Amino acid sequence: MRLTSDVHLVGGGTLSGFGVSSDFDAHCYLVDGGDEQILVECGMGTETGFRRVTGNIRRAGYDPAAITTLFLTHYHTDHAGGASVYREHLGLSVATGTATGRALEAGDHEATSFCRAQAAGVFPEDYSYEACPVDDLLPDGTQRSVGRLTLTYLDTPGHCGGHGSYLVEGGEQTYLFAGDAIFAWGKLHLQAIPDCDLQASLATVLALAELEFDSLLPGHGAIALHDGKAHIGMAKEAIDQLAVPPRLV
């Protein structure tokens, strides 16, 4: 699904998206920097999901095997569970923030809350979230070139520990790949897990409100291709009134 000349939506589940891969997948984006393409998020990497994502990449006119890097916002299963599958089958590198990277490499299912989610029936009993080597650990403010584009990793904790987002500049628009830090209409996704932190989430909203960007590309739900910053403003307005922004679910 072509969003702009720079970005295609190539994955996302039926439960919280557009049904372009498998049920539990977060939004997965292909970013085209001209002579280099990357993925932001990969979903769970189930057989069906992987086949559909790579098929969507081909239909968009790209070779999945030519993608250089998978950038992840955080370690939750619907965003990063398939990292090892993509790394093994496509030969790409994996890049993410330090906390997420360490949890992925260790296969730490307590840190990622996979054990809790699976026990709660969120993910199928027969699904296995495999450990994955991480090739590039990104401190806050780290920049990477993606062809003609510049990608900046930003610490955006709150939804979970070690959550990060990506600001991508130099293309048709400036994009904020927000993961689960914030969603369209200024909504937050707060969960009863140990590393979800309301105050950190509110601080993240205020920090994001200082950025300049056009498109808000979150991990689930609606996408704001234009005036994306206005959606951050909705959450900031609630915070300024000492209220908590509305929840996604």
C-alpha positions in Angstrom: 0.0 0.0 0.0 1.8 3.2 -1.2 1.5 6.0 1.3 3.9 8.4 -0.3 6.8 8.2 -2.8 9.0 7.3 0.2 6.9 5.0 2.3 4.8 1.9 1.7 2.7 0.0 4.3 3.6 -3.6 3.8 2.4 -5.3 6.9 -0.3 -4.9 9.6 -3.0 -7.0 11.2 -6.7 -7.2 11.0 -7.1 -6.6 14.8 -5.5 -3.1 14.8 -4.8 -2.2 11.2 -5.6 -2.8 7.6 -5.3 -6.6 7.4 -2.4 -6.7 5.0 -0.3 -9.4 6.7 -1.4 -11.5 9.7 -3.8 -10.8 12.6 -1.5 -9.8 15.3 1.1 -7.8 13.3 1.7 -4.1 14.0 2.0 -1.8 11.0 5.2 -2.6 9.0 6.6 0.1 6.8 9.0 0.0 3.8 11.0 3.2 3.5 12.6 3.9 0.1 15.7 6.1 0.2 16.3 5.7 -3.5 19.3 3.5 -3.6 18.5 1.8 -0.2 15.4 0.4 1.3 14.7 -0.4 5.0 11.8 -1.8 7.0 10.4 -0.2 10.2 8.9 -3.0 12.3 8.4 -6.6 11.1 5.4 -8.0 13.0 5.4 -11.5 14.5 7.1 -13.2 11.5 4.6 -16.1 11.3 4.7 -18.1 8.1 1.6 -16.4 6.8 2.7 -12.9 7.9 6.2 -13.2 6.4 4.8 -14.5 3.1 2.3 -11.7 2.9 4.8 -9.0 3.9 7.4 -10.1 1.4 4.6 -10.4 -1.3 3.5 -6.9 -0.6 7.1 -5.7 -0.9 7.4 -7.4 -4.3 4.0 -5.9 -5.5 5.3 -2.5 -4.5 8.2 -3.1 -7.0 11.0 -3.9 -4.5 13.1 -7.0 -3.9 12.8 -8.2 -0.3 16.4 -9.5 -0.4 17.7 -6.0 -1.2 16.4 -4.5 2.0 19.4 -3.5 4.1 18.1 -3.0 7.6 15.1 -3.7 9.9 14.6 -0.8 12.4 12.5 -1.7 15.4 10.8 0.7 17.8 10.4 -1.7 20.7 10.5 -5.3 21.8 6.8 -6.2 22.0 5.9 -9.3 20.0 3.6 -7.7 17.5 6.4 -5.4 16.4 9.6 -7.4 16.8 8.7 -11.1 17.3 9.7 -11.9 13.7 13.0 -10.2 13.8 15.0 -13.4 13.7 12.9 -14.7 10.7 13.6 -11.6 8.7 17.2 -11.5 9.6 17.7 -15.1 8.6 15.7 -15.2 5.4 16.4 -11.8 4.0 20.0 -11.3 5.3 19.3 -7.8 6.6 20.7 -6.1 9.7 18.7 -5.4 12.8 18.8 -2.0 14.5 17.1 -0.7 17.6 17.5 1.0 20.9 19.8 -0.5 23.5 17.2 -1.9 25.9 15.2 -3.5 23.1 18.3 -4.8 21.5 19.5 -6.5 24.7 16.1 -8.1 25.3 16.0 -9.4 21.7 19.5 -10.9 21.9 18.8 -12.6 25.2 15.4 -13.9 24.2 14.2 -12.3 27.5 10.5 -13.0 27.5 10.0 -11.5 30.9 11.5 -8.2 29.7 9.4 -8.2 26.5 6.2 -9.2 28.4 5.7 -12.0 25.9 5.1 -14.5 28.7 2.4 -12.3 30.2 0.7 -11.7 26.9 0.8 -15.3 25.8 -0.6 -16.4 29.2 -3.4 -13.8 28.8 -4.3 -15.3 25.5 -3.1 -12.4 23.4 -0.8 -14.5 21.3 -1.4 -18.2 20.2 0.0 -20.9 22.5 2.0 -22.4 19.7 3.8 -19.2 18.7 7.5 -18.9 19.6 9.3 -15.6 19.9 12.9 -16.4 19.0 16.0 -14.5 20.2 17.6 -12.4 17.5 21.1 -10.9 17.1 21.1 -7.1 16.9 23.7 -5.5 14.6 23.2 -1.8 15.5 22.4 -0.5 19.0 21.1 3.0 18.8 21.5 5.6 21.6 19.1 8.5 21.7 19.8 11.0 18.8 21.7 8.5 16.7 21.4 9.2 13.0 21.7 6.8 10.1 21.6 7.5 6.3 19.1 5.6 4.3 20.0 6.6 0.7 18.9 10.2 0.3 17.1 10.1 3.7 18.3 10.8 7.2 16.8 8.6 10.0 17.1 9.8 13.7 16.5 7.4 16.6 14.6 9.1 19.5 14.1 7.6 23.0 10.3 7.7 23.6 9.7 5.6 26.7 6.3 5.2 28.4 4.4 2.5 26.5 7.3 0.2 27.6 10.8 0.6 28.7 13.3 1.3 26.0 10.7 2.3 23.5 12.0 4.5 20.6 10.7 6.3 17.5 12.3 7.4 14.2 12.2 10.8 12.6 12.9 10.4 8.9 13.8 13.5 6.9 14.9 14.4 3.3 12.0 12.9 1.4 8.6 14.0 0.1 7.6 14.6 3.7 9.1 14.4 7.1 7.9 11.3 8.9 7.6 10.3 12.6 7.5 6.5 12.9 6.1 6.5 16.4 5.6 2.8 17.2 3.3 2.7 20.2 4.4 6.0 21.7 1.4 7.8 20.4 -1.4 7.3 17.9 -3.8 9.3 15.7 -6.1 11.6 17.6 -3.6 11.9 20.4 -4.3 8.5 21.9 -1.9 6.5 24.2 -1.6 2.7 24.6 -1.2 2.0 28.3 -1.0 -1.6 29.5 -0.8 -3.4 32.9 2.8 -4.5 32.4 5.7 -3.7 34.7 7.6 -1.3 32.4 4.6 0.8 31.2 5.0 4.2 32.8 2.4 6.9 32.5 4.6 9.8 33.6 7.3 8.7 31.1 4.6 8.5 28.4 3.4 12.0 29.1 6.9 13.3 29.0 7.4 11.6 25.6 4.3 13.4 24.3 5.7 16.7 25.4 9.1 16.0 23.8 7.4 14.9 20.5 5.4 18.1 20.4 8.6 20.0 20.0 9.5 18.2 16.7 8.6 19.3 13.2 7.2 16.7 11.0 4.4 16.1 8.5 3.3 12.5 8.7 2.5 10.5 11.9 3.0 6.8 11.2 2.1 4.9 14.3 2.2 1.2 15.1 -1.5 0.6 14.9 -4.7 2.2 13.7 -5.2 5.3 11.6 -2.3 7.0 9.8 -2.0 10.8 9.5 -0.1 11.6 6.3 -0.6 15.3 6.6 -0.7 17.5 9.7 0.5 14.6 11.9 1.9 17.0 14.5 -1.7 18.2 15.2 -2.4 14.7 16.6 0.5 15.1 19.1 -1.0 18.5 19.9 -4.3 16.9 20.9 -2.5 14.8 23.5 -0.4 17.8 24.7 -3.6 19.9 25.1 -5.0 17.2 27.5 -1.7 17.1 29.5 -1.7 20.9 29.7 -5.1 20.7 31.3 -3.8 18.1 33.8 -5.7 15.3 32.1 -4.5 12.0 30.7 -4.9 11.7 26.9 -7.5 9.1 25.7 -6.4 5.4 25.5 -6.2 3.6 22.2 -8.1 0.7 23.6 
